[in-house]
Amino acid sequence: MPIIERPHRDALRMGIDIYIDTMREFIVKAIDNSKHISLPVENQIYQDLDSLHRDRYWQLLSKNDRCVFSAIDIADFKRLITKNWFHIFDDIIDGNQATVINIIDRITDGRNRAFHFTKSDLDWLFVSNRLGNITGMMRRIGAKDEEATVVDINRRLMSAPPDPIPLCDYSLHRYVGLLASRRRTRHIQARNSNDDVVDIKLNGQVCTQPYNALTFTRVRPIDPTYQPCNVHRT
């Protein structure tokens, strides 16, 4: 059976991965650094989640060496930001609560569509709009590098909507670098290890393709011959 190419969905999944990775770090650090929070951050997040998500969160926390960054899900973002809006996030996210929550809802809808496998590709305009939502959210939290990466993905999508997106290009190269760096930093933080120990544990492995941001399972050794494709820029 031939492999069905879905370049629009793949582009959205790239943007969603960046969004999830960035928002996890932003939310956890904001709660952890807040003077209004007295509990350890992992316990505070547990308290803030509703009963339907607490067990899943605690299980993921145990599976990921107590690394809270890897334990919260995209479905938790709305709850955590809403719960702590007035004493944490109102001061560090640009915009009012209703606008921010609406953007989060739209991105979450995009995530559900992107990871729901179908025979047909997603509509390019839908994907472009959701990538625009991600760009707006990155701008609101001050994540400039991630914003620029998603803008670049969206630009390529808009430049020729009927054609496949060249994912093996500067955008992917830049995207890989962001996630690989985050993954390495997260190993250091979770295990209280130094750089040398982390290098040994990772054994030169980083994520070299879009991966499941919830499980970090799609990992393979770095290809030393990898080079971005030559893409004609108009």
Secondary structure, 3 states (H helix, E strand, C coil): CCCCCCHHHHHHHHHHHHHHHHHHHHHHHHHHHCCCCCCCHHHHHHHHCCHHHHHHHHHHHHHCCCCHHHCCCHHHHHHHHHHCHHHHHCCCCCCCHHHHHHHHHHHHHHHHHHCCCCCCCCCHHHHHHHHHHHHHHHHHCCCHHHHHHHHHHHHHHHHCCCCCCCCCCHHHHHHHHHHHHHHHHHHHHHHCCCHHHHHHHHCCEECCCCCCCCCCCCCEECCCCCCCCCCCCC
